[in-house]
Amino acid sequence: MAQSFRHTTALAALAISLTQLPAAASAQTPPPAPAPASDAPAEGEIVVTGTRIPIPGLVSSSPVASTTEQQIRLQSALTIEDFSTKLPQLSGGVRQGSQGSDAFGAQVLELRNFGQSRSLVLIDGTRAAPFSFRNSVDVNAIPASLIKRVDVLTGGAAAVYGADAVAGVVNFILNDDFEGVRGTAASRLSVRGGAQYGGSVMLGTGVGGSGNLVFAADYTQRDGIRARQRDWAATPNQTIPSIGGVFTDVASGRRFGFTDAGAFTTTPSATSNISGSYPLVSPLRRINLAALYKYDLAPAVELYGRAMFTNARTEETGTPGAQPASVNRTVGIAATNPFLTDAIRSQLTFVNGVAQVNVNRSLAELGLITYRTERDTLQLQSGLRGALTGALQWNVYAQYGRSTENSLIGGDGLVANAGGANNFAAIVNTVDIFGPNRPGIAAALGSPINGFNRKRDQFVTAATISGTLDDLFTLPAGAIGFAAGVEYRRETASIQQDSALLSGNSYRQGVQGAYSGAFDVKELYGELRVPLIHDTPFIHQLDVGGAYRLSDYDLFGTHGTWKAEANWAIDRNLRLRGTYQRVLRTPNFGEFAGSTSSLPFSSLVTVDRLKPRYGGDPCVLGTGNRAQCDRLGAPAQGAANSTAPGYLTGSYFYGGNPDIQPETGYTKTVGAVLTPAFARDLNVTVDWYELDLRGAVGVIQPIAAITSCYITNPTAGNPLCNLVTRNADGSFRDAFVNNQNLGRLLQRGLDIAASYTLRPEWMDGIGLRASYQGNVVTSYLIQANPTVDAVQCKGTFGATCSSDGTTLVQPDYRHTAGIGILFDAGVIQFDWQRIGRVKSSAAGSTETIGAQDTFDLSASRDFTPAITMSAGIYNLLDRRPPRVSAGGVFNTFPDTYDILGRTIGFTLTAKM
């Protein structure tokens, strides 16, 4: 009833927004058209993402797509995910539906399907605080209410911003000029169940005419969603051992058990299915507190900085998956056991008062495996900046960031007690184990485990001098711009676990390894922008430039990154631009410092998120080379079920490599910007790009190693065959997937953007705005290691073509297109998102997923100068995510496709 009321209220709010817009009487200036690319900064702004040179009017040579504050508001955004998933350059990354991720409820951005550690996140041009063991940022730590603009720069930027900006950077520009008081309440409600709601308060005030203070507080809550709330997520084949139990009398071989309803039977089912209770969307509770400040200490000295704190609490399934613990062991059942019914007793053979019974049952009474994580993220920054002369500026700052996480694991327990005795065997005669939902099992065996304590620290300090050489000389074509500086960065990380995880003494967690690590880097950097020609035929302005950064790492040696660029304005209608860069990514802590951990190899067939890493035994399935199968002792075709958990008997070993080296690569962009004089508000950009990364750090998952060994390269000397070992009976034993500098990633494509605003006089104050942002991938080659051929991955899905095992869909086309009706006090916006057709990357598969289209309808209205209401219907047609037969999570790919269904959003903002 309450849910229905909320849906009705939200729909009514949208209807009010739509019907009131044409009657808008307020003579306010309409919101500006969102630019497809921040090629020209706003009047007075001298910060351009992609450069440190502060010349007014400077335009970027790299493709930069911007998302404005108005666009964020039209999405009723409470978190970054609410709008970032609509940007074509951003692939899946880690989202609210990424169950089984080791991000534990964080949201992580990923550019170009290049992996989450190859995209750098900035706040006002400086590094955001990372978390966990990767070089990635939980963008949930950035309050959406403070965002003025988001710039997505693609094509690399390592020479300007440092390591990790391989695929590009995402720069969050915060509203440090805000004055007044603003309160916002927002909600997003899915008609199929699931809600997100929250609010924010901002306070901004001038300080004696010499500065500004901005304080912000945000609260966000997201309800969890279970698989049973989406019929497309039903997984009838995702079974667990029987929750009632299957019992086998060892002496006689007689079997008996209990149905899921608790009825005794002598023909028990070995499995049960409770997958409908598995989490589909992680719940979230988040508090953001932030302060931005700037103050003129003297005419040429300004103090500035920020303080940001976030507390986020989430629940998800963690790496092992949601499946409850289980037991399969032989125990002694005493004849005096008080829980033996006559039916049970008749099946047992007692010798000296004890029957040996094999018990195979789920311990569902302990609950689903759940990681309850609390993450605190803190970043403090303070700096001084000012003018040396009219042409030179200086900037010195230091910042410190810390992320701490604690994950309490529920639904698991200890296998053995301190004396080494098996806990289950010890209770079988004192606790009722016969049948489902036995009340004493949880109390006897369940034990919350302090799973992961993760801490990440980052300290950065830098000093920059920038400006022009006007004090010395000026070229005929204009001022030479430059920036030069020094930077020091130190990062540390540590992961500690419960002793049960370190020793493997839990039912589901495998063996984990605690570790710690640290590195520092000293850097020199510089940029130069030289205007060569201006105001000549066919050359309105021609600038060339470059950047260089020398980085001295204590662990990884000395490396140089550089950039060469050109900007050629042919006239006021057409500008050409291009960049050529050398980029660098240093290994993250998990890659160079992580100790070896393991999970049961069988997790690759029981845990949804891990299933894409294993596809069965080609020798058993009949798809492998028979001679190679015989050479390595594989079973005959059809001799076993290679996708059964029992076929994978050993462990899946993973971890870091202290000998790992940085990744290096080259990026190129060539583009054109069209701003025709005959259509004053038309902007079109087309940019070709190439990203070529060598020595890419990665792992060869079992599916890739097995495919290479038995299908694509079935030779006796194939080294990948050693990565998955066999038992004497031919079944698979262990898999080894430690990080190595193995791969090459090579992607080419086009970024296309356009916007046009039309406001003719005859429309009496009403305008039209059309916009388009698209990404076309013309080629995406992934070479897992030098011994195998590169795989063409454009327009594919599946683990074979995932650069990091996270994002599993690599479309060759994505776009967001929209049309808006502009009024004096508001806008009605219709948006269309398309994800292109993809085919399976699995060897021999012909499965395809058709192009997916979703539509949004939203509106915003300023009722008074102080009151603004926005509302929208997102996924207007309630499009379900596409179904995939294998390799997905809950039959689809939540990292890419919308899993919420039709969602109604509402935002009310009051300011004074």
N, C-alpha and C positions, 0 to 999 in steps of 0.2 A: 504494500500500500504506500509506504514512504517512498519507495523507489519510483512508483508510478507518479506520485505527486511531484517529485523532483524533475522527472522527465517533462511533465505537463508545464511546470513552471518555466523550465528552460526553453521549451518550444514557444511559450507565450512571450518570453523575453525577445526571442528572435523575431517573432511576428511583429511585436511593437517596434523593434528597430527598423524592420523593412517598411512598415506602413507609415512611420513617422518621417522617414528621410525626405521624401519629396516635399513635405510641408515645412522643411527646415527654414526658419526665419532668421536664425542668427547669422550675422554677416561676418563670420570668422573666416580666416584664410584656410582653404582646404588643405589637407595633408598632401605633401609632395608625392609625386609618382616614385615608387621604389626603383632605384637604379639597378639595372642588371649588372653593372660593374662600376666600381668606384674609380673610374678613370679620371674624374675631375673632382677634387675635394670641394667641400662647401666653402662659401665665401669666408675668408679669415682663417680657415683651417690650414695648418701647415704640417699635418701628420698624414703620411700616406703609408699604408701597410705595404711592406716590401722594401722600405728604404729608411735610413735615419737622417737623410738630408732634408732640412726644414726650409724649403723654398716655397713661398706662397704660389699656388697655382701649379705646382709640380704634379705631373701625372705619372702613373705607374707603367713600367715597361712589362710587368707581369700581369697575367689575367687575375683580376680580383672581383669576386662576386660579393655584393653586399646585401644584407638583410636589415631592413630598417625597423625602428621601434614600432611603427604603425603595422608593419607586416606581422611582427611578433604579437601585437595586441589582437589582430584579426584571427589569430590561431588560438585565442584564449589560453595562451601558453603559461603554464605553471612551472614547467621544467624546460631545459634546453631541448630535450627530445621532442617536445610538442611541436617545434618548428624546424629543427635541424634535419629531421628525416625527410623533409620535402625538398632539400637541396640536392640537385643531381650529382654534384661532385662528391658528396658524402655518401659512402656506401654503408653497409649495415652496422659494423662496429658492435658494441655491446649495448643492449637495450633492456627495457623492462621485461621483455619476454625471453631473455637469454638465460634460461634455467640451466644449471650445471656449470656455469661459468665460474672461474676463479676470481672474477671481479667482485663477487659477493654483493650484488645489487647496485654497483656503480654504473654510470653511463659513460661510455668511452667513444670518442669520435674516430672515424677512419676515413681517410681520403683515398680515392682511386682504387679501393680494394688492395691497397699496398700493405696493410697490416696496421694495427693500432699503435705500434711503437714508432711508426715512420711518419706520423703527423704531429706537428708541434702546436700546442695550445698556448696562446698568449693572452694576457690581460693588459690592455693599454700598451701593447708593444713589449712587455716583459713577461718572462716565463710564469705560468701558473704552477702551483704546487702539485707535484706528481703524487701518486699513491702506489702502494703495493710494491711489486718487484719489477714492473715494467716502466718504460719511460712515458707512461700515459697519465692522463688527468681525468679525474672524476668530475665531469662538468656539472654534476649536481651541486658542486660546491660554489658555483657562480650564481648569484641571485638574479633571476630573470627580470625582476623589477628594476634593477639598476642598469640594464643594458640599453645603450643608445643606438648601437649599430654592431653588426657582426660582419667582419670581412673574412672571406675565404680566399686565400691566395694559393693558387695551384702552380706547379712547375718548379717547386723547390725554392729554398731561401736560406741555405746553410751558411753562406758567406755573410749574410746580414744578421741572422739571429742565432747561428750556431748549430750544433749537431741536432739531429732528429728531424729537421725540416726538409725531409727528402721528398715526400709527396706534396708538401706545402705546409701552410700554417693556417690556423683559425684564430683570429684576433678579436677578442671581445672588447669593444670600446664602451667604457662606463660613463654614466652621466654625472660628471663631477661639477657641472655648472648649475645643477638643479637648485632652485630656491622656492620655498613654500612648504606646504604640507600636502602629501598625496596619500590616500588610502585606496587600496584595491582589493576586491573580493572576486574570486574566480572559481569556476567549477567546469569539469568536463565529465559528462555522464554517458556511458555506453548504453544503448537501448537493449543490449543483450546481457547486461550485467557488468558491473565494474564502474568505479567512480574515482575521480581525482578532484580535490578541492583544496582551497587555501586562500591566503591573503597576504598582503604586504602593506607596510607603512614606510613612507620616505619623508624625511625632514631635511630641508636644505636652507641654509641661512648664510648671508654675507657676514663677514667679520670686519667691522670697522672700515669698510670700503677697500680693504687690502687683501681680502681672501674669501674663501668659501668653505663651508663644512657641509657634508652630506652624510646623513645617517639612514640606514635602511635595515628593516627587519622583515623577513619572509617566513611564512609557514606553509608547508605543503604536505598533504596526506594523500596517499594513493592506496586504494583497496586492492587486495589480492584477488586473482581470478583463478578458479580451478578448471581443470580440463573438462569436467562434466558440464560446465557452463557454456561450452561451444561444441555443438554436435560434430563439427568437422574435426575436432581433436580426439575423437574416440579412437582408441587403439586396442582392438580386440585381441591382437596377437602379443601384446605387451604383458606377459604373464610373470607371476612370481610363484615360488613354491606355495603349496596349498596353505591357506590360513588356518584350516582345520587340522592339517597334518596328515601325513601318510606314514603308517607304522608297519614295519616288517619284522615278524618274529624270525630271528636268525636261524633258530634250530629247525623250524618247520617250513619256513618260506611263506607262511600265511601273511597276507596283507590286509590291512583294514585302515579306516580313516574316518574323516568327518567332512560333510559337505560345508559349504560356506555358511549355510544356515544352522549348522550344528548337528545334523542328523548323522547317526552312525551308519557306516556302509562298509561292505567287504570288497567293493569295487570303487575305491576312491579315485578321484581326479588328482593328478600330481600337481596341478597348478590352479591358481586363482588369478583374478584380474581386478585390481583396485585402482587402475590407472586414472579413472575419472576423478579421483581425489588428489592427483598430482597437481602441483601449482603450475599455472600457465603464465601468469603475470605476477611479479614480485610486489608485495606491499612495500610502501615507503612512508616514513615519517621524517620530515626534514625541517630544520631550523637554520636559517641563514641570518647572520648579523654582519653588517659591514659599515665602515666609515671611510669616507674619502675626504681629503683635506688639501688645501693649498693656501699659502699665506705669504705675502710679501714682507720679508724681514728687513729688506732695504730696497732701494730703487732698482738694483740689478741682482737681487738675490730672492728667490722664491723657495719656500719650504713646501714640499708636497709629499703625498704618500697615500697609503691605504692600509686598512686593517680589516681582515675578513676571517670569519669563523663560521664553520658549518658543522652541525651535528646531524648525521643521517643514520636512520635505523631501518634495516631491511631484513627480509627473510627470503632465502632461496634454497635450492637443493644442494648447492655445492658440487664439486667435481664428481663425487660418487653417484649422483642422481638421487631421486626421491625414493627408490625402492627400499622397503623396510629390510631390516636384518633378517637372516634366516640361519637355520642350523641343519646339518645333515651329518649325523654321527650316531654311533651305536652306544647305547647306555644300558645300565642294569636296572630293570624295573622289579622292585621287590614284591613278593606275593602279599605283603602287608600294606602295600600302597593304598591309601584310603580313597583314591579317586578311580579305582578300577571298578567298572560296572561288570555285570555278569557277561555282557556281550564282549567286552574287551578281554576279560579274563579267559573266555573260551578260546581266544585266538593265540594265547601265549603259552610257551613251554617253560616251566619253571624247573631249574636245576639247583638244588640246595637253596630253594626259596627265592631264586633270582632268575628272571628271564632276560636274555640279551635281545634288545630291540633296537633296530635302526629307526631313528626318528628323522624325518625330512619334512620340515614345516617352516613356514614364515613366522617371524616374531613380530607380526604386525601390531601386536599389543604395545610395542615400544613406540609406535608412531612412525610417520614418514621421516626420512633423513632430512633435517632442516638445519641450515646455517643461519642463526640469528646474529646478525652483524651490526655492531655500532661503530661508526667511523667518524672521527673528529678531524677536520681539516682546518688548519690555521695558516694564514700568511700575513706577515707584517712587512711593510715596505716604507722606507722614508728616504727622501732625497732632497738635494738642493740643485737649483738650476737658475740660470740667468744669462744676461748678455755681457760679453766682454767688450764688444764694440757694436756699432749699428749693424755689422755684418756677421759677427761671430757670436755663438752661443755655447754655453757649457752646461753639463748635466752630470751629476754624481749621485749615485743611489746605492743602497744596500737593501736586500730583502731576505727574509728567512721564512721558510715554509716547513710545516710538519704535518704529516698524516699518520694517525694512529688508528688501528683497527683491532677489534676483539670479536671473534666469532665463536659463539657457544653452539656446539653441535648437539642437536636433539635427535631422538629416534635410534640411537646407537647404544652400545654397552661394551663392557669388558668381557673378552672371551675367557680369560683365566684370572684367578685371584693372585694375591701376592705370593702364595706358595706354589703357584704353577698349576693348580688343579683347575680343570675345566668347570666354569660356573654353571653351565647348563646341566652337565652331568650331575652336579652336586645338588640340584634342586628337584630332579625328576620325581623323587618320592615324597617331597614335601609341598610341592606346588602342582596344581592341576595343569597338565600340558595337553590334555586330550580334548580337542575341539577348538573352535575359534573363540576369540574374545575372552580368554581365560583371565580373570581379574588379578591373579597373583603374579603373572609373568613380568609385567612392567616393573613392579616393585622389586622383584627378585633380581632382574637382569638389567633393567634400564639404568643408564648412568650418563648424565650430561657430561660432555667432554669439552674442555677448554681447547677448542680446535686450533685457532690461529691467532697469534698476537703479532701483528705486522706494524712496523714503524718505518717511516720514510722521512728523511730530513734533507732539505736543500737550502744552501746558502749561496747567494749571488751578490756580487758587488761589481759595479762598472763605472767608468768615467768616460765621457764623450765630449769632444769639441766638434762643433759642426757649424755650417753656415756657408758663406761664399767668400771668394777672394777679392771682393770689391775694394777692400782697404788697400790692396796692392795693385790690382789692375782688373779691367773688365774686357772681355772679348767683344768684338763687334756684334756677335749673335746673342750676347747676354752674359750673365754672371756664371762663373764656374762654381758649382756646389760641391761640398765635400763633407765627410764625417770621418772622424778617426777616434779610436778609443782603446781601452784595455778592459778586460773582464776576467774575473776569477769566479769559479763555481766549484763547490764541494757538495757531494751527495753521499749519503749513507743510507743503508737499509738493513733491517734485521727481521727475521721471521722465527718465531719460537712456537713450539707445539707442546701439547700435553704428552706426557711420557707414553700414554697408550698409543699415540700416533707414531712416535719415534720407534717404538718396539713392534708395531703392527698388532697390538693387543686389542683391537676393536673389530667389530663384525664387518664394517663396510668401508673403513677409511684407508686400508692398505698400509704401507709403510711410508711415512713422510720424513723429510730431512730438514732440520733447523739449520739456518745459516745466516751469515751477516757479511756485509761487504761495504767498501767505500772507494771512492775515487775523487780526484780533483783535476781541474784543468785550468791552465793559465792561457789567456788569449789576447792577441793583438788583432785589431780589425780596422779596415778603412774602406771608404766609398768615395767615388769621384763621378761627377756628372759634368760633361763638357758640352756647351752649345757650340756647334760648328758653323752652321749656316742659318740665316733667317731672312725672311721677306725677299726671296728670289723666286723666279718662275719655277713652279713645281716643288719648291722647298719653302714652305711657310716657316718651318722650324725643324732643324735636324740636331738632335742631341745624341751623344754616345756616352757611355759610362761603364763603370766596373766596380767590383768590390773584391776584397781579399781578406781572409781570416786565417791566422796562423794559430793552431791549437796545440798546446803541449800537455798531454795527459800523463799522469804518473803511472798509469797501467797500460795504456794503449799506444804510447809513443807520440811523435809529432806529426801532425797532418795539416795540410793546407786545403782550404776550399776557396773557390773564386766564382765570380760572375762577370760576364761581359754582356752589355745590353745596348740597344739602339732604339731611338724614338724618332720617327720621321713623319712630321705633319706635312703632307703634300699641300694641302690648303685647309681652309676651315671646315671642309666637308669630310676629309679622309685622312686618317693617321695610320701609319704602319708601325709595328713594334716587334721586338724580338729579344730573346735572352738565351744565353748558353752558360750553363753553370756546372761546377763540380760540387757534389753534395756528399755528406758523410753522416752515418749513424753509428754511434757507439753502442756496444752491447748493453742490454739492460741487466739488472742484478740477477734475474733468474737465469740469464744466458751465460754469464761469466762466473757467478758466485754460487749459484744454486747447487746444493748437494743432490745426490741421486735419491729419488723417491720412487714409489711404485704403487700401482693399483693392481687388483686382480685382472689378469688379461681378459677374463670373462666379462669385465665391465664394458668392453667394446661391443657386446651384444645385448647387455641388459640396461645400459644407460643411454637414453635417447641422444643426448648431445655427443656421445662418443661413438655412436654407431657408424657415422660416416668414415671412421678411421679403419674399419674392417669390413670386408665384403664377402667373406667366405673363402674356402680353399679351392682354388681353380682346379686342382687335381681331382677333388671329389665332385666338383660341379661339372667337370668335363670340358672346361674351357682352357685348361692349362696344357702345355706341351708335355706329352706323355713320357718322352725320354728324360726330360728334366725332372719330372715327378718321380720316376723310378730311380734316377740318380740320387735324389735327396731323400728317398725312403718314404714317400707320401702314400696314403691309402689309395686303393683303386677307385675308379669313378663309381659313385653311388654307394660306397662302402660305409659311409657315416654321414651324420648330419653336421656339417662343418659350421653351421650358424647356431648350434646349441651351445649354451654356456660350458658344458662339460668338455667341449672340443678344445677349449682354450684353457689349459690346465695350470699355467704358471703365472707370471707377473708381467706387467707392462711397465718397463723401467724408463724413467725420464729424469732430466736434470740438466745442470749447467756444464760448462766446459771452460776451465781456466785459461785455455790456450786460444779461446775465441778472439777474433780480431774485428775491428770496425768494418762496416759495410761502406763501400764507396761506389759512386755512380755519377752519371752525367744526365742533365735534363736540358731540353731545348723547347723553346716556344717561339712561334712566329704568328703574328696576328694582325688584324685590321680593325680599326674603329671608325664607323661611319656615322657622321652627324650632319646630314644634308641640310643646306640652307633653305631648301624649298619646303622642308618639313622640320620646323624648328625644334620640336619636342620628340623627334625620332632619334633613337640611339641604337646602333647595331654593332655588336662585336663578334668576331670570329677568330678563334685562336687554335692553331695546331700545336700539339705538344708531344714530346717523347720523354719518357722516364726509363732510364737504363741503369739498373742496380746490379752490381757484380759482388760476388762473395756474400750473397744474402744469407743471413743467419736463419736457420730453420731446422726442422726435423723431418725425417722421412717416415711418415706414418706407415703402419703395417700394410694398409691397403695399397700404398704406392710401392713398397718394397716387394710385396707378394706379386703384384701385377707385373713389375719389371722382371722378377726372377722366373716366373712361370709362364708369362704370356708374351710380353713385348721384347724381352732379351733373355731367352732361356738358354744361357750358356753356362758352362761349368765354372767359369771364373767370375761370374757376376757378383760383385761384393755386396750387393743389396740382399742377397740370399742369406747372409749371416745375420741380418737384423731381425729375422723371425726364425726361431729354432723349432725343431720337432722332437717329440718323444719317440721312444722305441716303437710304439704302435703307429707312428706316422702323424698323430694329432699334433697340433701346435702347442708349444710349451711357453716360450718367453718371447717378448718383443722389446727391442732396444731403440729408443728414440731421443738420445741426447742431442743437444744443440751442436751444430757445426756450421762453418762457413762453406756452404755447398752450392747455393743456388744462384740463379740469375732471373731477375724480373725485368721484362721489357714491354712497356705499354706505349701505344701510340693512339692518338684520338683527336677529337675536336671538341672545344667548348664554344657554344653559340648562345648569345644572349641578345635580346631586343626589347625595347620598350617604346611606347608611343602614347603621348597624351594629346587628346583633341578637345579643345574647349571653344567651339565657335560661338560667335555672338548670338546666332539665331537659336541656340539651345538655352538661352536665358539662364546662364549661370551653371548649367549642368554640363559636366564633361565626361569623356570616355577615356579610359586608360587600358592599354593592352600590354602584356608583358610575356616574355618567354625566356626560360633558361633551359638549355639542353646539353647533354653530354653524349657524344658518339665515340665509341671505342672501335678503332679500325683494326687493332691488333693487340693481343695481350698474351705474350709468351712467358711461360713459367718453366724453367729448367731446374728440376729438383736437385740435381748434382751432375757433375761433368760426365758421368758414365752413361747417362740416358739422354735421349733426344728431348728438345723442348716441346711442350704441349701448348697448342693454340687454345687459349682459355676464354677468348671473347665470346660472350653470349652463351655461357655455360652455367651449370650449377653442380655442386658436389665437392667433396673433400679433395679430389685430385687437383682442382684448380683454386684451392684456397691458399693464400699466401701465408696465413698464420693459424688456420684451423678454426677461425672465429666466423668470418663472413663467408658464406657458402654459395652465394649467388653473384655472378659476374656478368650482368647484362651488358650488351653492346650499345644499348640506347636507354636513356632516361631523360625525362623532361618534366618541368612544371610550367604550365602556361595559364594565364589568367586574363580576365577582362573585368574592369571595374567601372561602375557608374559613380561619378563624383558629384557631390552636392556641396553647397556652401558649408554645411556643418557635418558632413559625414560621407560615407562611401558604402556601396554594396559591391561585394567582390565574389566572383566565381572563378575557381581554380580547378585545373585538371592536371593530375599527375599520371605519368605513364612509365612503366617499367617494361622494357622490351622482352620479346620471346627469348627463352633460353633452353638449351638442351643439356642432357646429362653428360658430365665429363667422365663417367665410369666407362671402362673399356667394354665395348660390345653393346652398350645400352643405346636404345633409340628413343628413350623417353624425352618428352619435351613439356615445357610449361609455356602456355600462350602468353602473349602480352597482357599485362594487367593495368587497368585504368580505374582510377578513383577520382571522385569529384568532391569539392568543398564549396559550400555557400556560406558566406559570412557578411556581416555588416557592422558598421561602427557609426555612432551618432553622438554628437555633442549636444546634449539637451540644454545645457547652459554653459557658460565659460568654465563652470566648476564641476559639472557632472558629465561624464562620458560613459556610454554603455556600448559594449561590443558583444556580439553573439554569433554563433556559427553552427552549421551542421557539417561535420567532417566525415568523409566516406559516405556521401549523401545517399548513394544507392545501396548501401549496406553490402558492399562487395566482400565476399569471403576470400581468405587467402587461398592460393592455388594448392591443390593436393599433389603430393609426390609419393610414389610408391615405396621408395627406400632412400635412406640417407638424410632425411629431414628430422625435425623435432615436432612431435604431435602432427605428423603427416604434412608439414609445411616447413617454411624457413622464417621463423619469427624475427631473425636478424634483418630481413629485407621487407617482408610484406606486412601489411596492417592486419593485426589479429584482434583488434577491439571491435570492429564492425562500426555501424553508424554511431557517431558520438556527437553529443550536443554540448556545445560550450557556451559559457556566459561569463562576461567580465563587467564589473561595475567599478568605475573609478571616480573618486571625489577628490578635488584639490582646492586649495585656497592659499 
